[in-house]
Amino acid sequence: MSPPASAMPSSYIVYRRIADTAAAAAGNIPGFDEGTPVTGTEYTDNIQPGRIYSYRVVAVNNGGQSFPSETLSAGY
């Protein structure tokens, strides 16, 4: 069963934080940015070595915004 049309997202907001691996190891982790609006279902980012990138996603529709997703992190 699919959700009602009013529950379908019309866009998303991707929140990102970037932490230097040395700073993160010392417990100095910054907060998330103000978010990037995304109208499709894909988001691409350019990651650089020595940094940890963390993301949260919020769905948006005419009724408002969802709670943020779990935090997902990537780095190399």
Contacts in CASP RR format, 6 or more apart in sequence:
PFRMAT RR
TARGET T0000
AUTHOR 0000-0000-0000
METHOD contacts of the structure
MODEL  1
MSPPASAMPSSYIVYRRIADTAAAAAGNIPGFDEGTPVTGTEYTDNIQPG
RIYSYRVVAVNNGGQSFPSETLSAGY
6 61 0 8 1.000
6 62 0 8 1.000
6 63 0 8 1.000
7 61 0 8 1.000
8 61 0 8 1.000
9 59 0 8 1.000
9 60 0 8 1.000
9 61 0 8 1.000
9 66 0 8 1.000
10 60 0 8 1.000
10 61 0 8 1.000
10 62 0 8 1.000
11 37 0 8 1.000
11 38 0 8 1.000
11 39 0 8 1.000
11 40 0 8 1.000
11 59 0 8 1.000
11 60 0 8 1.000
12 37 0 8 1.000
12 38 0 8 1.000
12 40 0 8 1.000
12 41 0 8 1.000
12 43 0 8 1.000
12 57 0 8 1.000
12 58 0 8 1.000
12 59 0 8 1.000
12 60 0 8 1.000
13 35 0 8 1.000
13 36 0 8 1.000
13 37 0 8 1.000
13 38 0 8 1.000
13 57 0 8 1.000
13 58 0 8 1.000
13 60 0 8 1.000
13 65 0 8 1.000
14 35 0 8 1.000
14 36 0 8 1.000
14 38 0 8 1.000
14 43 0 8 1.000
14 55 0 8 1.000
14 56 0 8 1.000
14 57 0 8 1.000
15 32 0 8 1.000
15 33 0 8 1.000
15 34 0 8 1.000
15 35 0 8 1.000
15 36 0 8 1.000
15 55 0 8 1.000
15 56 0 8 1.000
15 57 0 8 1.000
15 58 0 8 1.000
15 68 0 8 1.000
16 32 0 8 1.000
16 33 0 8 1.000
16 35 0 8 1.000
16 36 0 8 1.000
16 45 0 8 1.000
16 53 0 8 1.000
16 54 0 8 1.000
16 55 0 8 1.000
17 29 0 8 1.000
17 30 0 8 1.000
17 31 0 8 1.000
17 32 0 8 1.000
17 33 0 8 1.000
17 53 0 8 1.000
17 54 0 8 1.000
18 30 0 8 1.000
18 51 0 8 1.000
18 52 0 8 1.000
18 53 0 8 1.000
18 54 0 8 1.000
19 28 0 8 1.000
19 29 0 8 1.000
19 30 0 8 1.000
19 51 0 8 1.000
19 52 0 8 1.000
19 54 0 8 1.000
20 50 0 8 1.000
20 51 0 8 1.000
20 52 0 8 1.000
21 50 0 8 1.000
21 51 0 8 1.000
21 52 0 8 1.000
23 29 0 8 1.000
24 52 0 8 1.000
32 54 0 8 1.000
32 56 0 8 1.000
36 43 0 8 1.000
43 55 0 8 1.000
45 53 0 8 1.000
47 53 0 8 1.000
47 74 0 8 1.000
47 75 0 8 1.000
47 76 0 8 1.000
49 76 0 8 1.000
50 75 0 8 1.000
50 76 0 8 1.000
51 75 0 8 1.000
52 73 0 8 1.000
52 74 0 8 1.000
52 75 0 8 1.000
53 73 0 8 1.000
53 74 0 8 1.000
53 75 0 8 1.000
54 71 0 8 1.000
54 72 0 8 1.000
54 73 0 8 1.000
55 71 0 8 1.000
55 72 0 8 1.000
55 73 0 8 1.000
55 74 0 8 1.000
56 68 0 8 1.000
56 69 0 8 1.000
56 70 0 8 1.000
56 71 0 8 1.000
56 72 0 8 1.000
57 68 0 8 1.000
57 69 0 8 1.000
58 65 0 8 1.000
58 66 0 8 1.000
58 67 0 8 1.000
58 68 0 8 1.000
58 69 0 8 1.000
59 65 0 8 1.000
59 66 0 8 1.000
60 66 0 8 1.000
END
